[in-house]
């Protein structure tokens, strides 16, 4: 019996891709914590404007490439896209350890944006095809915790750089990723609901051209609702990643060493709890009611609304910590159900393309809200900005509950 035919293999795929998700976020996140160490060798990196360019090029390239990455994943082997993506961004991480100029680091960062964008649509589509109903939300959610863990571990980049050097940190983690790409070559197996005939290579599993795939996705009214809900959640999602430590420092009078862990650890841990609650709840609820996944997602979003208001307007450290925990649980419940809900409205051969569009929108919303919230810092209105995002999420909940009415849990 082939490994891919064994009953445990779908969960093995989740485990294999969990490590890829961890490396995906960790490799991109390390740079943000090592600015000072790198600046000692490459002085241009110390300049806030240059460092902003270095961080922004990744986001813009990542966002622009995401729709094309999804289209590729609907047409070629997801296994080899994942292996290639991991291998390239890990090689880029390794090469960054040898950078001697700002320009070298800038263009490598841009290449990392291309290679990392290829992973998420392919990875989630592959998991969705292995879990066609039962346990789909749990499987997707467990995979997403790899991203949370990678983000948290990436925060220790400065610690690693201080222990070894920033060059060695990039080089060693790059080597780890390249080696793991070889492991995936041996253990990861492709699976498609519908196979692509040889004459249709370059087309989706349904034989569609790229143009028709995107036309069909954009003509789907439910997809526009899903896209709006995803974009709405991306605003506070990126806002908390980039500005919550600053907000806690200003509103609670905490030092950077206190505000940072409070903002990051509480949300990372509670998001994991949200995934482990929201995944099984959704998988059970959808067996009794086809809208169960939508209801679970809406519960998660609804938890984020009072959390954002309390985070933004509160001035008590315990209330802030409680609100951050509530936000994380809600976000985890929502995050575990994005792809499963998409599967209810978009067939298998278009899912990676659709998620690529969602990924692009989420990144662009993150870039926009990061700039908008930054403009509120000097005015002392950063907390108001967080509270207002709760109103946008509330609108998303209303649209989700009133307009999304699936007919099945797995549209073919």
Beta strands, then each sheet from edge to edge (+ up, - down):
end
